[in-house]
Amino acid sequence: MTYAVHTLNAKLRRFVDANTVGVLATSSLDGRPRQSLVYFTRVDDTLLISTLSDRLKTQDVRRSGWASLCVMGHEPPYPSATFAGPAEILTENIGAPTATIMQRITGAPEPPEPMTDEALARPAG
């Protein structure tokens, strides 16, 4: 899933890069908010979230084209930044960004070898 932010200033870039999780909000079919904890990465001024194609948040974004991501600091005074606006589901050229998200999840010094789009689209199991 990609979420384009118009322009992040240097302070917001540092904050987003220093935090690995956020709360993604989407709008369910009946219009109620749906929230889930997600890992993300930033490429320039675009925020990227890895998710599976059968997740409700994926369906919500495909239907509405909108999402909100709240990124929180984990030290007092617990700062936060919320980004809301157009969002889309990407299915091509997602190997490298997915590997970067996995690096952030695991804390590894280097990202794993990127998988192909076809391998990432296959159901796990």
C-alpha positions in Angstrom: 0.0 0.0 0.0 1.3 3.4 -0.8 0.4 6.7 0.8 1.7 9.9 -0.8 2.5 12.8 1.5 2.8 16.1 -0.3 6.0 17.3 1.3 7.7 16.2 4.5 10.0 18.7 6.2 13.3 17.5 7.6 11.9 17.3 11.1 9.0 15.0 10.0 11.3 12.9 7.9 13.6 12.3 10.9 10.5 11.5 13.1 9.0 9.0 10.6 12.4 7.4 10.0 13.0 6.9 13.7 9.7 5.1 14.3 8.8 1.7 12.8 5.1 1.3 13.6 1.9 3.3 13.2 -1.8 3.0 13.3 -3.4 2.8 9.9 -7.0 4.0 9.7 -9.3 3.2 6.8 -13.1 3.4 6.3 -15.0 0.2 6.4 -17.8 -0.7 4.0 -20.4 0.8 6.4 -18.4 4.0 6.9 -17.1 3.1 10.3 -13.4 3.6 11.0 -11.1 0.6 11.0 -7.7 0.7 12.6 -4.7 -1.6 12.6 -1.1 -1.5 13.8 1.3 -1.6 10.8 5.0 -1.4 10.0 5.9 1.1 7.3 8.8 2.7 5.5 9.3 6.0 3.8 10.6 6.5 0.2 11.1 10.2 -0.3 7.7 11.7 0.6 5.8 8.4 0.1 4.9 6.2 3.1 4.7 2.5 2.2 2.9 -0.2 4.2 3.2 -3.9 3.7 -0.1 -5.9 3.9 -1.7 -9.0 2.4 -4.2 -8.7 -0.4 -7.0 -10.4 1.5 -6.9 -8.0 4.5 -9.9 -5.7 5.2 -7.6 -2.6 5.1 -6.6 -3.6 1.6 -10.2 -3.9 0.5 -11.0 -0.5 2.2 -8.2 1.3 0.4 -9.1 -0.3 -3.0 -12.7 0.8 -2.5 -12.2 4.3 -1.1 -8.7 5.3 -2.2 -8.1 6.8 1.2 -6.1 6.1 4.4 -4.7 7.7 7.5 -1.5 6.8 9.3 -0.6 8.0 12.8 3.0 7.6 13.7 3.8 7.7 17.4 7.0 8.3 19.4 7.6 5.9 22.2 9.3 8.2 24.6 7.8 11.0 26.7 6.2 13.3 25.7 5.0 10.7 23.1 4.9 12.9 20.0 2.8 11.9 17.0 2.2 12.9 13.4 -0.9 11.9 11.4 -1.0 11.8 7.7 -4.3 11.4 5.8 -5.2 11.4 2.2 -5.1 9.5 -1.0 -3.8 5.9 -0.8 -3.5 3.0 -3.3 -2.6 -0.7 -3.4 0.6 -1.5 -5.3 1.2 -4.9 -6.8 4.2 -4.2 -9.0 7.8 -3.3 -8.1 7.1 -4.0 -4.4 10.1 -6.3 -3.7 12.6 -3.7 -2.5 10.1 -1.6 -0.4 8.8 -4.9 1.2 12.4 -5.9 2.0 13.0 -2.5 3.6 9.9 -2.9 5.8 11.1 -6.4 6.8 14.5 -4.8 7.8 12.7 -2.3 10.0 10.6 -5.1 11.6 13.6 -7.3 12.4 16.1 -4.6 13.1 18.6 -6.3 10.8 21.5 -4.1 9.6 20.7 -4.8 6.0 17.4 -5.6 4.2 16.8 -9.2 3.1 17.1 -10.0 -0.6 14.0 -8.5 -2.3 11.4 -11.0 -3.5 9.8 -10.9 -6.9 6.3 -9.5 -7.2 5.1 -13.0 -8.2 6.6 -14.5 -5.0 5.1 -11.8 -2.8 1.6 -12.4 -4.4 1.6 -16.1 -3.7 -0.4 -17.2 -0.6 1.8 -18.2 2.4 1.8 -21.8 3.4 
